[in-house]
Amino acid sequence: MLKVITLITGPLQVCTYIVYEEKTCEAIVIDPGDADPRILRIIQDQSLKVKFIFGTHGHPDHLLGVDYSRQALKAPFILHKADALFFMDKENFSIFKNWGFPENPRADATYEEGFRITLGEEDLVVIHTPGHSPGSSCLYAKRSKVVFTGDTLFVQGVGRADLPGGNYLQMLRSIRKKLFSLPDDTVIYPGHDYGPKPTTTIGEEKRFNPFVQELDL
């Protein structure tokens, strides 16, 4: 069974997740939003073995802690291939630079749709959900019934699509056709705590999320 520890990190209050399988203590860190010493302390206190640092997308607020975590945990940083390429382009990244963000860390490896991370007896599978960014992706664990949605789907909200590489209709299609095909009792862990509560379910968002109710996609 997967266990999830949530930390709010960085200047834009990113939801950073430490996810581990309780029998083997194999773990991943999702979206380290700052060089936050709590990440390392939890890993050490729980004796976790971190296999990957996983970026849900290439926006720098979610990656500010990658270099710190990568060095401290000796784990590779992985990002969807599309975002790894897109945000290395200076023009595509220029708006973030103007906002004061440093250049993104380079990925040690890239992933695509269907990439699988195994933690003990649990598999987490990448679902590519473009729209918030070209490579925005979610990570789904079928047995534990959880999905980490980054900035694609929030509690009663969706991600912005007005940044370079964003496409609002594409994001809504990703949600409706991919995420909403998951079982209704799947628990959603979003990239920011923007809603009335920190987590939700696929079934709740199908019924109550106003951004995905109106259009025939």
PyMOL commands that set and color helices and strands:
alter all, ss='L'
color gray80, all
select helices_A, chain A and resi 37-45+60-62+66-73+81-86+90-98+168-177+179-181+202-208+210-212
alter helices_A, ss='H'
color red, helices_A
select strands_A, chain A and resi 2-9+14-21+26-30+49-54+77-80+109-111+116-119+122-128+137-141+146-150+153-154+157-158+187-190+200-201
alter strands_A, ss='S'
color yellow, strands_A
deselect
rebuild
show_as cartoon
